[in-house]
C-alpha cells in the first residue's frame, strides 16, 4: 500500500475508506443473492473494484460533478446514494430515484449529490461530464467534473471526442478508466494495442496517470493531484486504474472465457481483503472493530432489502410519465 501519511491521510481516514468499501461490497453481495433467489432481475457487480471507487471518491468534494458507469456501486454509495436507493432500483420499484422503476439497475443518478443520470450506451457519460466541466469553467466554479468508464468503453467514439474537447478547452475534467481487463468476454489483448491506456492522454493534451487500482491510497493520491491540477487551470487528467473484476460481467454472463486457473486466483486479488489485512497489520483496526462494522452494515443492508421488497411497483398508468410532455396544448 502507498504511504498514506505522505498524502495527508490519517489512520481515521483509512478506517472510513474501508467502511465504504465494505458497505459497497455488502450491498453488492446481497443483490446477487436476491437475483439468484429470483427476486430481482439483473445485477452488474462492483466486487473487486471498490478500492478504485472509494479511493477516487474520497478525493472529491461537495459541488463536484460525477458521471459514473454501471459498475460504480461503491462509488455512488459513498457519494450519497443510500443502500435503500440502490435496492429500490434493483427491485424496479416506484420510488427508485434513478428512473421510477423504468430503467435497468445500475443506471445511477442523484441530482442533489451531483451524480448525472446515465444513458445505456457505454461511453456517453464522458460527453455528459465534459459538458458539465465546461459549465463549471464558464461559471468559475471551484469544482471538477469526472467520468468513469471500463477499458472497453475507451475504444468508443464518445471517449475520444470527449477527451479531445476537454484537452482543447483545458477543462476541469477527470476521466478514470477502471481497467479490469475484460470488456464482457473480450480480453484487453484484443481491445487495444497500447501498453497503457493512460499513454493516450498525450494525444489529448492532458496529464496521464497509471495506478494500482487495488490500492485505495494510491488511487486517492492520483485523484487528489488531478483535482488540484484542474482547479489550478492545468487542465484535464486521464487516470487508468488497474483493478480486478471478481465476478462475471453480470448476473446474465457465464465467464467461462476466463480459464479455471484465472477464476480460482481471483480471491487473492480481492482489494477489500488486501486493504483489511493491511489495516490489521498496521494496527489501524482490530477484529473487534471489524465485528462492529460487520454488524452495522448487515443491519443497513437488511433494512434496505426489507423496505425495498415492501415498496410498491409503478402502476401501469405511470408508464409514460416523464416520457412525453403532458398538459400542454398547441395553438399553431
C-alpha positions in Angstrom: 0.0 0.0 0.0 1.1 3.6 -0.7 2.4 5.6 2.3 -0.8 7.2 3.5 0.9 9.8 5.7 2.7 11.2 2.7 -0.6 12.2 1.0 -2.1 13.8 4.1 -4.3 10.9 5.3 -4.7 9.8 8.9 -5.5 6.4 10.3 -9.1 7.5 10.8 -9.3 8.3 7.0 -8.3 4.7 6.2 -10.9 3.4 8.6 -13.5 5.5 6.8 -12.3 4.3 3.4 -12.6 0.7 4.4 -16.1 1.2 5.8 -17.3 2.4 2.5 -15.5 -0.3 0.6 -17.2 -2.9 2.9 -20.6 -1.3 2.6 -20.4 -1.3 -1.2 -19.4 -5.0 -1.1 -22.2 -5.9 1.3 -24.9 -4.2 -0.9 -23.5 -5.9 -4.0 -23.4 -9.4 -2.4 -27.0 -9.0 -1.2 -28.1 -8.1 -4.7 -26.5 -11.3 -6.1 -28.4 -13.4 -3.5 -31.6 -11.7 -4.4 -31.0 -12.3 -8.1 -30.3 -15.9 -7.6 -33.5 -16.2 -5.5 -35.5 -14.8 -8.4 -36.4 -11.6 -6.6 -34.5 -9.0 -8.7 -33.8 -9.4 -12.5 -30.3 -8.2 -13.0 -27.0 -7.4 -11.2 -23.8 -5.9 -12.5 -21.1 -6.1 -9.9 -18.5 -3.7 -8.4 -16.8 -6.5 -6.5 -13.1 -6.2 -6.8 -13.2 -2.5 -7.9 -14.1 -0.9 -4.5 -10.6 0.3 -3.8 -10.5 2.3 -7.1 -14.0 3.7 -6.5 -13.6 4.7 -2.8 -10.1 6.0 -3.4 -11.2 8.4 -6.0 -14.5 9.3 -4.3 -12.6 10.2 -1.1 -10.6 12.9 -3.0 -13.8 14.6 -4.3 -15.5 17.5 -2.7 -19.0 18.9 -2.4 -20.1 20.6 -5.7 -18.0 18.2 -7.9 -20.0 16.5 -10.6 -19.7 12.8 -11.3 -20.9 10.8 -14.3 -20.3 7.1 -13.2 -20.6 4.0 -15.2 -22.7 1.0 -14.4 -20.2 -0.9 -12.2 -19.7 2.0 -9.8 -22.0 0.9 -6.9 -19.4 1.5 -4.2 -18.6 4.9 -5.6 -22.2 6.2 -5.8 -22.8 4.8 -2.3 -20.0 7.0 -0.9 -21.3 9.9 -3.0 -24.7 9.8 -1.4 -26.9 7.1 -2.8 -28.2 5.1 0.1 -28.5 1.3 0.3 -32.3 1.8 0.0 -31.8 3.9 -3.1 -29.9 1.1 -4.7 -32.3 -1.6 -3.6 -35.3 0.2 -4.9 -33.6 0.5 -8.3 -32.7 -3.2 -8.2 -36.3 -4.2 -7.5 -37.6 -1.7 -10.0 -39.9 0.0 -7.5 -41.9 3.3 -8.0 -39.6 5.2 -5.6 -36.4 4.3 -7.5 -34.7 7.7 -7.6 -32.9 6.8 -10.9 -36.0 6.2 -13.1 -39.1 5.5 -11.1 -38.6 1.8 -11.8 -38.4 2.2 -15.6 -34.7 1.7 -16.2 -32.3 -1.2 -15.7 -30.5 -1.3 -12.4 -27.1 0.4 -12.2 -28.2 3.4 -14.2 -27.2 5.8 -11.4 -28.4 9.3 -10.9 -28.9 11.7 -8.0 -29.1 15.3 -8.8 -28.7 16.7 -5.3 -25.4 14.7 -5.0 -24.1 15.8 -8.3 -24.5 12.4 -9.9 -25.5 12.7 -13.5 -28.1 10.3 -14.9 -26.6 7.6 -17.0 -27.5 6.5 -20.5 -27.4 2.9 -21.6 -24.9 3.3 -24.5 -21.5 2.8 -23.0 -19.2 5.8 -23.1 -21.8 8.5 -23.4 -21.3 9.5 -19.8 -17.9 11.0 -20.8 -19.6 13.6 -23.1 -22.0 14.5 -20.3 -19.2 15.0 -17.8 -17.2 17.1 -20.2 -20.2 19.3 -20.8 -20.5 19.7 -17.0 -16.8 20.6 -16.8 -17.3 23.3 -19.5 -20.2 24.7 -17.5 -18.1 24.7 -14.3 -15.3 26.6 -16.1 -17.7 29.1 -17.6 -19.2 29.8 -14.2 -15.9 30.0 -12.5 -16.9 27.3 -10.0 -14.2 25.8 -7.8 -15.1 22.2 -8.7 -14.4 19.5 -11.2 -16.4 17.1 -13.3 -15.4 13.4 -13.7 -16.5 10.3 -15.5 -15.6 6.7 -15.1 -15.5 4.0 -17.8 -14.4 0.5 -18.2 -11.4 -0.1 -20.5 -13.8 -1.4 -23.2 -15.5 2.0 -23.4 -12.2 3.7 -24.0 -12.5 2.5 -27.6 -15.8 4.2 -28.3 -16.1 7.4 -30.2 -17.6 9.3 -27.3 -14.4 8.7 -25.3 -12.1 10.2 -28.0 -14.4 13.1 -28.8 -15.0 13.9 -25.1 -11.3 13.8 -24.1 -10.3 15.8 -27.2 -12.8 18.5 -26.4 -11.6 18.6 -22.7 -8.0 18.9 -23.8 -8.6 21.6 -26.4 -10.6 23.7 -23.9 -8.4 23.0 -20.8 -11.4 21.8 -18.8 -11.5 20.9 -15.1 -12.3 17.3 -16.1 -11.0 13.9 -14.9 -11.6 10.6 -16.7 -11.0 7.4 -14.8 -10.6 4.1 -16.7 -11.4 1.2 -14.3 -9.4 -1.3 -16.3 -10.4 -4.8 -15.2 -9.0 -6.3 -18.4 -12.3 -7.6 -19.8 -14.9 -5.9 -21.9 -17.6 -8.5 -21.1 -15.8 -11.5 -22.7 -13.1 -9.7 -24.7 -9.7 -9.6 -23.0 -7.5 -6.5 -23.0 -5.2 -8.0 -25.6 -7.9 -7.8 -28.2 -9.2 -4.4 -27.1 -6.2 -2.1 -27.6 -2.7 -2.2 -28.9 -1.2 0.3 -26.4 0.8 -0.9 -23.4 -1.0 1.6 -21.2 -4.3 3.4 -21.9 -3.0 6.3 -19.8 -0.5 7.0 -22.6 -3.4 8.2 -24.7 -3.5 11.3 -22.6 -0.6 12.7 -24.6 -2.7 12.8 -27.7 -5.4 14.8 -26.0 -3.0 17.3 -24.5 -3.7 16.3 -20.9 -1.9 14.6 -18.0 -2.0 10.8 -17.8 -1.6 8.5 -14.7 -1.3 4.7 -14.5 -2.1 3.5 -11.0 -2.7 0.3 -9.0 -6.5 0.5 -8.5 -6.4 -2.2 -5.9 -4.7 0.3 -3.6 -7.2 2.9 -2.4 -4.5 5.1 -1.0 -2.6 5.3 -4.3 -6.0 5.9 -6.1 -6.7 8.8 -3.6 -3.3 10.3 -4.3 -3.6 10.5 -8.1 -7.3 11.7 -7.9 -6.4 14.4 -5.4 -3.5 15.6 -7.5 -5.7 15.5 -10.7 -8.3 17.6 -8.9 -5.7 20.1 -7.8 -4.3 20.5 -11.3 -7.7 21.0 -12.7 -8.6 23.8 -10.2 -5.2 25.4 -10.8 -6.0 25.8 -14.5 -3.7 23.0 -15.6 -6.3 21.1 -17.5 -7.7 17.6 -17.5 -6.3 14.2 -16.4 -6.8 10.7 -17.7 -6.3 8.0 -15.0 -6.0 4.3 -15.8 -6.7 2.3 -12.6 -5.8 -1.3 -12.9 -8.3 -3.4 -10.9 -10.0 -6.8 -10.8 -13.5 -7.9 -11.8 -14.2 -10.6 -9.2 -17.5 -11.7 -10.7 -18.8 -12.5 -14.2 -19.6 -9.4 -16.2 -23.2 -9.5 -14.9 -25.7 -11.9 -13.5 -26.6 -13.0 -17.1 -23.0 -13.8 -18.0 -21.1 -17.1 -17.9 -17.5 -16.2 -17.6 -16.1 -19.5 -18.9 -14.0 -17.3 -21.3 -11.7 -16.9 -18.3 -9.6 -20.0 -17.5 -10.3 -22.0 -14.4 -6.9 -21.1 -13.1 -7.7 -17.4 -13.5 -11.1 -17.7 -11.8 -9.5 -19.6 -8.9 -6.9 -16.9 -8.5 -9.4 -14.0 -8.1 -9.7 -14.4 -4.3 -6.0 -13.5 -3.9 -6.6 -10.2 -5.8 -9.5 -9.1 -3.7 -8.9 -5.4 -2.9 -11.1 -5.5 0.2 -9.2 -8.4 1.7 -5.9 -6.8 0.9 -6.8 -3.5 2.4 -8.3 -5.2 5.5 -5.1 -7.2 6.0 -3.0 -4.0 5.7 -5.1 -2.2 8.3 -4.8 -5.1 10.7 -1.1 -5.4 10.2 -0.7 -1.7 10.8 -2.8 -1.8 14.0 -5.2 0.7 12.5 -8.1 -1.7 13.1 -8.7 -4.9 15.1 -11.1 -7.8 15.0 -13.4 -6.1 17.5 -13.7 -3.0 15.2 -14.4 -5.2 12.2 -17.1 -7.1 14.1 -18.9 -3.8 14.9 -18.7 -2.7 11.2 -19.8 -6.1 10.0 -23.0 -5.9 12.2 -23.6 -2.3 11.3 -23.5 -2.9 7.6 -25.6 -6.1 7.8 -28.3 -4.1 9.5 -28.2 -1.4 6.9 -28.5 -3.9 4.1 -31.2 -6.0 5.8 -33.3 -2.9 6.5 -32.9 -1.6 2.9 -33.8 -5.0 1.5 -37.0 -5.3 3.6 -38.1 -1.7 2.8 -37.5 -2.2 -0.9 -39.4 -5.5 -1.0 -42.4 -3.9 0.6 -42.4 -0.8 -1.6 -44.9 -0.5 -4.4 -44.2 -1.1 -8.1 -45.1 1.7 -10.6 -48.7 1.5 -11.8 -49.4 0.9 -15.5 -50.6 4.5 -15.7 -47.1 5.7 -14.9 -45.6 4.1 -18.0 -45.4 7.3 -20.0 -44.8 9.7 -17.1 -41.8 11.9 -17.8 -41.6 10.2 -21.3 -43.9 12.5 -23.2 -44.8 16.1 -22.5 -48.0 16.4 -20.5 -50.6 19.1 -20.0 -49.6 21.3 -22.9 -51.6 22.3 -26.0 -50.7 24.0 -29.2 -52.5 26.9 -30.9 -50.4 26.5 -34.1 
